[in-house]
């Protein structure tokens, strides 16, 4: 899509990516924004373990529930209306403390986060998980590393 064109994504809807990601609704993907950012709504069904992005800054804004965002040596307990900035090159993780699972929106700049997640979902569907050569290749390609 041309990043100079307006578009609308309604409540409960999301942009299609290569793989189905039931916990994530992408509202704007890299192709929509000229590569500037990705914007999505996510339900934190699984905690995100400590990892580092080397090319994306992230921001998260909690809609429902209770999470902890650990960023470097800081831990932010977050609820509805709270925002945290997760700078690139700083280790971070997210933990859910709610049932049902917490929901938040996130922006990832630069864009392309959806490709990273598509690659991980495809690898998992093919039986490759964390620590496998296939997983490591995805981490290297997207400049993200789990700690």
One Martini backbone bead per residue (centre of mass of N, CA, C, O) as a GRO file, in nm:
protein
  147
    1UNK     BB    1   0.100   0.034   0.018
    2UNK     BB    2   0.056   0.363   0.017
    3UNK     BB    3   0.172   0.588   0.263
    4UNK     BB    4  -0.022   0.839   0.140
    5UNK     BB    5  -0.272   0.670   0.236
    6UNK     BB    6  -0.562   0.635   0.364
    7UNK     BB    7  -0.694   0.432   0.642
    8UNK     BB    8  -0.903   0.160   0.780
    9UNK     BB    9  -0.937  -0.014   1.105
   10UNK     BB   10  -1.135  -0.202   1.277
   11UNK     BB   11  -1.272  -0.340   1.524
   12UNK     BB   12  -1.129  -0.666   1.522
   13UNK     BB   13  -0.928  -0.590   1.307
   14UNK     BB   14  -0.682  -0.693   1.048
   15UNK     BB   15  -0.400  -0.747   0.894
   16UNK     BB   16  -0.251  -0.930   0.666
   17UNK     BB   17  -0.037  -1.202   0.679
   18UNK     BB   18   0.133  -1.488   0.620
   19UNK     BB   19   0.026  -1.546   0.911
   20UNK     BB   20  -0.144  -1.667   1.174
   21UNK     BB   21  -0.213  -1.437   1.461
   22UNK     BB   22  -0.436  -1.458   1.713
   23UNK     BB   23  -0.300  -1.231   1.922
   24UNK     BB   24  -0.281  -1.045   1.652
   25UNK     BB   25  -0.357  -0.705   1.535
   26UNK     BB   26  -0.289  -0.551   1.248
   27UNK     BB   27  -0.318  -0.208   1.156
   28UNK     BB   28  -0.004  -0.152   1.072
   29UNK     BB   29   0.226  -0.196   0.824
   30UNK     BB   30   0.508  -0.138   0.658
   31UNK     BB   31   0.362  -0.096   0.380
   32UNK     BB   32   0.178   0.143   0.496
   33UNK     BB   33   0.453   0.327   0.619
   34UNK     BB   34   0.725   0.303   0.460
   35UNK     BB   35   0.883   0.152   0.717
   36UNK     BB   36   0.843   0.313   0.991
   37UNK     BB   37   0.596   0.120   1.103
   38UNK     BB   38   0.428  -0.081   1.352
   39UNK     BB   39   0.076  -0.159   1.432
   40UNK     BB   40  -0.074  -0.317   1.731
   41UNK     BB   41  -0.271  -0.575   1.873
   42UNK     BB   42  -0.227  -0.752   2.194
   43UNK     BB   43  -0.235  -1.074   2.343
   44UNK     BB   44  -0.086  -1.206   2.647
   45UNK     BB   45  -0.062  -1.541   2.645
   46UNK     BB   46   0.254  -1.506   2.626
   47UNK     BB   47   0.541  -1.460   2.737
   48UNK     BB   48   0.820  -1.247   2.699
   49UNK     BB   49   1.129  -1.298   2.678
   50UNK     BB   50   1.432  -1.210   2.693
   51UNK     BB   51   1.534  -0.936   2.471
   52UNK     BB   52   1.682  -0.798   2.158
   53UNK     BB   53   1.667  -0.508   1.969
   54UNK     BB   54   1.865  -0.355   1.701
   55UNK     BB   55   1.620  -0.176   1.519
   56UNK     BB   56   1.383  -0.149   1.742
   57UNK     BB   57   1.145   0.043   1.866
   58UNK     BB   58   0.915   0.046   2.152
   59UNK     BB   59   0.559   0.068   2.224
   60UNK     BB   60   0.335   0.047   2.511
   61UNK     BB   61  -0.033   0.011   2.559
   62UNK     BB   62  -0.266  -0.042   2.794
   63UNK     BB   63  -0.602  -0.171   2.796
   64UNK     BB   64  -0.586  -0.459   2.955
   65UNK     BB   65  -0.478  -0.532   3.254
   66UNK     BB   66  -0.163  -0.698   3.374
   67UNK     BB   67   0.181  -0.593   3.354
   68UNK     BB   68   0.532  -0.658   3.290
   69UNK     BB   69   0.798  -0.436   3.212
   70UNK     BB   70   1.124  -0.523   3.131
   71UNK     BB   71   1.390  -0.268   3.128
   72UNK     BB   72   1.653  -0.374   3.194
   73UNK     BB   73   1.655  -0.263   3.542
   74UNK     BB   74   1.345  -0.216   3.485
   75UNK     BB   75   1.015  -0.233   3.643
   76UNK     BB   76   0.683  -0.225   3.497
   77UNK     BB   77   0.379  -0.185   3.630
   78UNK     BB   78   0.084  -0.246   3.428
   79UNK     BB   79  -0.207  -0.070   3.319
   80UNK     BB   80  -0.455   0.092   3.222
   81UNK     BB   81  -0.296   0.366   3.042
   82UNK     BB   82  -0.017   0.256   3.018
   83UNK     BB   83   0.331   0.343   2.933
   84UNK     BB   84   0.610   0.209   2.731
   85UNK     BB   85   0.954   0.232   2.658
   86UNK     BB   86   1.153   0.029   2.416
   87UNK     BB   87   1.464   0.030   2.347
   88UNK     BB   88   1.697  -0.030   2.158
   89UNK     BB   89   1.950  -0.239   2.294
   90UNK     BB   90   1.742  -0.330   2.525
   91UNK     BB   91   1.650  -0.534   2.743
   92UNK     BB   92   1.335  -0.730   2.728
   93UNK     BB   93   1.007  -0.793   2.889
   94UNK     BB   94   0.688  -0.982   2.920
   95UNK     BB   95   0.423  -1.000   3.174
   96UNK     BB   96   0.147  -1.169   3.283
   97UNK     BB   97  -0.139  -1.095   3.544
   98UNK     BB   98  -0.398  -1.205   3.376
   99UNK     BB   99  -0.759  -1.285   3.381
  100UNK     BB  100  -0.756  -1.232   3.121
  101UNK     BB  101  -0.546  -1.146   2.907
  102UNK     BB  102  -0.367  -0.901   2.825
  103UNK     BB  103  -0.398  -0.579   2.655
  104UNK     BB  104  -0.219  -0.424   2.376
  105UNK     BB  105  -0.044  -0.167   2.226
  106UNK     BB  106   0.190  -0.140   1.943
  107UNK     BB  107   0.503   0.009   1.849
  108UNK     BB  108   0.729  -0.033   1.564
  109UNK     BB  109   1.057   0.123   1.518
  110UNK     BB  110   1.075   0.007   1.266
  111UNK     BB  111   0.944  -0.164   1.036
  112UNK     BB  112   0.860  -0.539   1.031
  113UNK     BB  113   0.756  -0.716   1.270
  114UNK     BB  114   0.568  -0.908   1.108
  115UNK     BB  115   0.801  -1.075   0.981
  116UNK     BB  116   0.918  -1.194   1.232
  117UNK     BB  117   0.657  -1.341   1.326
  118UNK     BB  118   0.613  -1.509   1.076
  119UNK     BB  119   0.879  -1.668   1.098
  120UNK     BB  120   0.824  -1.798   1.376
  121UNK     BB  121   0.558  -1.940   1.305
  122UNK     BB  122   0.670  -2.113   1.073
  123UNK     BB  123   0.885  -2.260   1.236
  124UNK     BB  124   0.694  -2.388   1.446
  125UNK     BB  125   0.518  -2.546   1.236
  126UNK     BB  126   0.810  -2.703   1.156
  127UNK     BB  127   0.949  -2.771   1.454
  128UNK     BB  128   1.087  -2.491   1.533
  129UNK     BB  129   1.274  -2.362   1.800
  130UNK     BB  130   1.434  -2.256   2.039
  131UNK     BB  131   1.783  -2.303   1.939
  132UNK     BB  132   1.756  -2.345   1.659
  133UNK     BB  133   1.884  -2.281   1.355
  134UNK     BB  134   1.626  -2.145   1.245
  135UNK     BB  135   1.587  -1.943   1.475
  136UNK     BB  136   1.866  -1.808   1.460
  137UNK     BB  137   1.828  -1.701   1.170
  138UNK     BB  138   1.599  -1.510   1.243
  139UNK     BB  139   1.746  -1.339   1.446
  140UNK     BB  140   1.967  -1.241   1.252
  141UNK     BB  141   1.785  -1.117   1.026
  142UNK     BB  142   1.626  -0.925   1.264
  143UNK     BB  143   1.802  -0.832   1.504
  144UNK     BB  144   1.732  -1.063   1.728
  145UNK     BB  145   1.780  -1.160   2.082
  146UNK     BB  146   1.789  -1.410   2.299
  147UNK     BB  147   1.884  -1.464   2.655
   0.00000   0.00000   0.00000
